[in-house]
Amino acid sequence: MKPTPRTEHELNVIANAVAWTCVRGRGASRTVTRHATHNDALLGAVRDGRTMIYAIDAYDLCVHVENI
């Protein structure tokens, strides 16, 4: 699978991320963990293809980075 091209906005948020989150599940079973770095988020992720990693910038804008 080829990666999806990123927009300028997405690249800007990723480059200036101040936090990273791992999100799993939906509704009442949703879990969210916040991490200081992308590597920390990768370490905190359950690697089954269902964990979504987001970058968050100083303005609280977020961008989906990958599923792990």
C-alpha positions in Angstrom: 0.0 0.0 0.0 1.4 3.4 -1.0 1.3 6.2 1.6 -1.2 8.9 1.0 0.3 12.2 0.0 0.3 14.8 2.8 -1.1 18.3 2.5 0.9 21.3 3.6 -1.3 21.6 6.6 -0.7 18.0 7.7 3.1 18.3 7.2 3.1 21.6 9.2 1.2 20.0 12.1 3.5 16.9 12.1 6.7 19.0 11.9 5.5 21.2 14.8 3.9 18.6 17.0 4.1 19.2 20.7 2.3 15.9 21.6 1.3 12.6 20.1 -1.8 10.5 20.9 -2.7 6.9 20.5 -6.4 6.3 20.1 -8.2 2.9 20.2 -11.9 1.9 20.2 -15.0 3.9 19.9 -17.7 5.2 22.1 -17.6 4.2 25.7 -14.7 1.8 25.0 -12.4 4.5 23.5 -9.0 4.9 25.1 -6.7 7.8 24.4 -3.1 8.1 25.7 -1.0 11.2 25.3 2.8 11.1 24.6 5.6 13.6 24.3 7.2 12.1 21.2 6.3 10.0 18.2 8.6 7.2 19.5 6.8 7.2 22.9 3.5 6.9 21.1 4.8 4.0 19.1 6.0 2.3 22.3 2.5 2.8 23.8 0.6 1.5 20.9 -1.0 -1.9 20.6 0.3 -3.1 17.3 -2.7 -4.8 15.8 -3.6 -2.3 13.0 -6.3 -0.6 15.1 -4.4 2.0 17.1 -4.4 5.4 15.4 -1.6 7.8 16.1 -2.2 11.5 15.8 0.2 14.5 16.0 -1.0 17.6 17.9 0.5 21.0 17.5 0.5 24.0 19.9 -2.9 25.2 18.6 -4.5 21.8 19.4 -4.8 21.0 15.7 -4.4 17.3 15.1 -3.5 15.1 12.1 -3.8 11.4 11.7 -0.3 10.0 11.1 -0.7 6.3 10.9 -2.5 3.2 12.1 -0.4 0.7 14.0 
